[in-house]
Amino acid sequence: MKNKEEKDLKDDKDIKKEKTNKKEKKNKKNKLPLGKKIARVIVKGAIFAYCKVVYRAKIMGTENIPKDGSVIFCGNHRSFLDPPLIEVTCKRDDTRFLAKKELAKNKFMAFLGNVFDAILVNRDEKDVTVVKESLRTLKQGNCIAIFPEGTRNGLEKGEKVKDGASYFALNSDAKVIPVGIKGGEKPFKKAYITYGKPIDFSEYKATRKEKDTMDKVTDEIMNSILELAK
């Protein structure tokens, strides 16, 4: 009897702890300033309309995107259209893109980076700050978006697929949503974006520091993306 009471008490504490953690995450997610919230809604609406009118964007698979919890969106990268297309169609308003620092030199891109809280990356060196900020974002139950190719048409250029997405997946509780983009090479040519089912890599947590595990997860992510982009 005593053991049962102790077990019930422990279960109650676990439930309360889980509720507290969810509440803390929710509070962190609601800290976006009102001005930025309004700007984000307006900019999202404008970009969405542009993609639908100019590129006749067809959006598929959004039912696969979890409404809550951390997610890593991983897509193929072909043109300037890819980041905003994911940003305005992913059904999550807490998504932060990892983008190269050079984009900040363009006033319009710098404006978009500010509105959507982009995480700027220096591709010439490993930036610990970027890693910490990305993991912090995921820990809060928010989302990040990244292109494993590292640059536009990276695979076609013979570039090695980057392991950033797999690192974040293996060092957080986030699930990976592969994103395949095709078409839309020029205005009025239809663009297609397809969201795949979430991939859970938690089974690899015990061996996450091993190179073979990192390579395996990286390959699985990239292959899932390419399958959707066919």
C-alpha positions as CSV (number, residue, x, y, z in Angstrom):
1,M,0.0,0.0,0.0
2,K,2.8,2.3,1.0
3,N,4.6,1.6,-2.3
4,K,1.5,2.4,-4.3
5,E,1.1,5.7,-2.5
6,E,4.7,6.6,-3.1
7,K,4.3,5.7,-6.8
8,D,1.2,7.8,-7.1
9,L,2.9,10.7,-5.4
10,K,5.9,10.4,-7.8
11,D,3.5,10.3,-10.8
12,D,1.8,13.4,-9.6
13,K,5.1,15.2,-9.3
14,D,6.2,14.1,-12.8
15,I,2.9,15.4,-14.2
16,K,3.3,18.8,-12.4
17,K,6.9,19.0,-13.6
18,E,5.8,18.3,-17.2
19,K,3.1,21.0,-17.0
20,T,5.5,23.5,-15.5
21,N,8.0,22.8,-18.3
22,K,5.3,23.3,-20.9
23,K,4.2,26.5,-19.3
24,E,7.8,27.8,-19.2
25,K,8.3,27.0,-22.9
26,K,5.0,28.7,-23.7
27,N,6.0,31.9,-21.8
28,K,9.3,32.0,-23.6
29,K,7.5,31.7,-27.0
30,N,5.3,34.6,-26.2
31,K,8.1,37.1,-25.6
32,L,8.1,38.4,-29.2
33,P,7.5,42.2,-29.1
34,L,4.1,43.4,-30.4
35,G,5.7,45.5,-33.2
36,K,7.6,42.6,-34.5
37,K,4.5,40.3,-34.3
38,I,2.6,42.8,-36.4
39,A,5.5,43.2,-38.9
40,R,5.8,39.5,-39.2
41,V,2.1,39.0,-40.0
42,I,2.2,41.7,-42.7
43,V,5.4,40.5,-44.3
44,K,4.3,36.9,-44.2
45,G,1.1,37.8,-45.9
46,A,2.8,39.8,-48.6
47,I,5.4,37.1,-49.3
48,F,2.7,34.4,-49.4
49,A,0.7,36.4,-51.9
50,Y,3.8,36.9,-54.0
51,C,4.6,33.2,-54.0
52,K,1.0,32.2,-54.9
53,V,0.6,34.8,-57.7
54,V,4.1,35.0,-59.2
55,Y,5.1,31.3,-58.7
56,R,1.7,29.7,-58.3
57,A,3.1,27.8,-55.3
58,K,1.5,24.5,-54.6
59,I,1.9,23.5,-50.9
60,M,1.7,19.8,-49.8
61,G,2.2,17.8,-46.7
62,T,1.5,20.6,-44.1
63,E,-0.6,18.1,-42.1
64,N,2.8,16.4,-41.2
65,I,4.0,19.5,-39.3
66,P,3.5,19.3,-35.5
67,K,1.6,22.3,-34.1
68,D,3.7,22.3,-31.0
69,G,7.2,21.3,-30.0
70,S,10.6,21.8,-31.6
71,V,11.1,21.1,-35.2
72,I,14.1,21.3,-37.6
73,F,12.9,22.0,-41.2
74,C,15.5,20.8,-43.7
75,G,15.1,21.6,-47.4
76,N,17.0,21.4,-50.7
77,H,18.3,24.8,-51.8
78,R,18.0,26.0,-55.4
79,S,17.1,29.7,-55.4
80,F,16.5,32.8,-53.3
81,L,12.8,31.8,-53.2
82,D,13.4,28.8,-50.9
83,P,13.9,30.4,-47.5
84,P,10.8,32.8,-47.7
85,L,8.7,29.9,-49.3
86,I,9.4,27.7,-46.3
87,E,9.0,30.6,-43.8
88,V,5.5,31.5,-45.0
89,T,4.1,28.0,-45.7
90,C,5.4,25.9,-42.7
91,K,2.4,26.8,-40.5
92,R,4.7,27.7,-37.6
93,D,5.2,31.3,-36.5
94,D,8.3,30.4,-34.4
95,T,10.7,29.4,-37.1
96,R,14.2,30.9,-37.3
97,F,16.3,30.4,-40.4
98,L,20.0,29.8,-40.3
99,A,21.3,32.2,-43.0
100,K,24.7,33.3,-44.2
101,K,26.0,36.6,-42.7
102,E,26.5,38.1,-46.2
103,L,22.7,38.5,-46.6
104,A,22.8,41.2,-44.0
105,K,24.6,43.4,-46.6
106,N,21.4,43.6,-48.6
107,K,19.0,46.0,-46.9
108,F,15.9,44.1,-47.8
109,M,17.3,40.8,-46.7
110,A,18.6,42.3,-43.5
111,F,15.1,43.6,-42.9
112,L,13.6,40.1,-43.4
113,G,16.3,38.6,-41.2
114,N,15.3,41.0,-38.4
115,V,11.6,40.4,-38.8
116,F,12.0,36.6,-38.7
117,D,14.9,36.5,-36.2
118,A,17.3,34.8,-38.5
119,I,20.4,33.2,-37.0
120,L,23.3,34.5,-39.0
121,V,26.1,32.1,-39.8
122,N,29.7,32.7,-40.9
123,R,30.3,29.9,-43.3
124,D,34.1,30.2,-43.3
125,E,34.4,29.2,-39.6
126,K,32.6,27.3,-36.9
127,D,30.7,29.7,-34.7
128,V,29.9,28.4,-31.2
129,T,27.5,31.2,-30.7
130,V,25.3,30.0,-33.6
131,V,25.3,26.5,-32.3
132,K,24.3,27.6,-28.8
133,E,21.6,29.9,-30.1
134,S,20.1,27.2,-32.4
135,L,20.0,24.7,-29.5
136,R,18.5,27.3,-27.2
137,T,15.8,28.0,-29.8
138,L,15.0,24.3,-30.0
139,K,15.0,23.8,-26.2
140,Q,12.3,26.5,-26.0
141,G,10.1,24.4,-28.2
142,N,10.6,26.6,-31.2
143,C,11.8,25.7,-34.7
144,I,14.8,26.3,-36.9
145,A,15.2,25.9,-40.7
146,I,18.4,24.9,-42.4
147,F,19.7,23.8,-45.8
148,P,22.0,20.8,-45.4
149,E,23.6,21.5,-48.8
150,G,25.0,24.7,-47.2
151,T,24.7,26.7,-50.4
152,R,22.4,26.9,-53.5
153,N,22.6,23.7,-55.6
154,G,25.3,22.4,-53.3
155,L,25.0,18.8,-54.5
156,E,25.3,19.8,-58.2
157,K,28.4,21.8,-57.3
158,G,29.9,18.7,-55.7
159,E,29.7,20.2,-52.2
160,K,29.7,17.8,-49.2
161,V,26.4,17.8,-47.4
162,K,26.8,19.6,-44.1
163,D,26.1,17.8,-40.8
164,G,24.6,20.8,-38.9
165,A,21.0,19.5,-39.2
166,S,22.0,16.1,-37.8
167,Y,24.0,17.7,-35.0
168,F,21.0,19.7,-33.9
169,A,18.7,16.7,-34.2
170,L,21.0,14.5,-32.1
171,N,21.6,17.1,-29.4
172,S,18.0,18.2,-28.9
173,D,14.5,16.7,-28.7
174,A,13.5,18.2,-32.1
175,K,12.1,16.1,-34.9
176,V,13.3,16.7,-38.4
177,I,10.8,17.6,-41.2
178,P,12.3,17.1,-44.6
179,V,11.2,19.6,-47.2
180,G,11.3,19.1,-51.0
181,I,11.1,22.1,-53.3
182,K,11.0,22.0,-57.1
183,G,9.9,24.2,-60.0
184,G,9.7,28.0,-59.7
185,E,13.0,28.5,-61.5
186,K,11.6,31.7,-63.0
187,P,8.4,33.9,-62.5
188,F,5.1,32.3,-63.5
189,K,6.6,28.8,-63.5
190,K,4.8,26.8,-60.9
191,A,6.7,26.0,-57.6
192,Y,6.0,22.9,-55.5
193,I,6.9,22.6,-51.8
194,T,6.3,19.3,-50.0
195,Y,6.6,18.7,-46.3
196,G,7.5,15.1,-45.3
197,K,6.6,13.2,-42.1
198,P,8.6,14.0,-39.0
199,I,11.7,11.9,-38.4
200,D,12.7,11.0,-34.9
201,F,16.4,10.4,-34.3
202,S,16.2,9.9,-30.6
203,E,17.3,6.2,-31.0
204,Y,20.8,7.5,-31.9
205,K,21.3,9.7,-28.8
206,A,23.6,7.2,-27.1
207,T,26.0,7.2,-30.0
208,R,25.5,10.9,-31.1
209,K,29.1,11.8,-30.8
210,E,30.3,9.1,-33.1
211,K,31.1,10.1,-36.7
212,D,29.3,7.1,-38.2
213,T,26.1,8.1,-36.4
214,M,26.4,11.7,-37.6
215,D,27.0,10.5,-41.2
216,K,24.1,8.1,-41.1
217,V,21.6,10.7,-39.8
218,T,22.9,13.3,-42.3
219,D,22.4,10.8,-45.2
220,E,18.9,9.9,-44.1
221,I,17.9,13.6,-43.9
222,M,19.3,14.4,-47.3
223,N,17.9,11.3,-49.0
224,S,14.4,12.2,-47.5
225,I,14.7,15.7,-48.9
226,L,15.7,14.5,-52.4
227,E,12.9,12.0,-52.5
228,L,10.4,14.8,-51.8
229,A,12.0,17.0,-54.4
230,K,11.6,14.5,-57.3
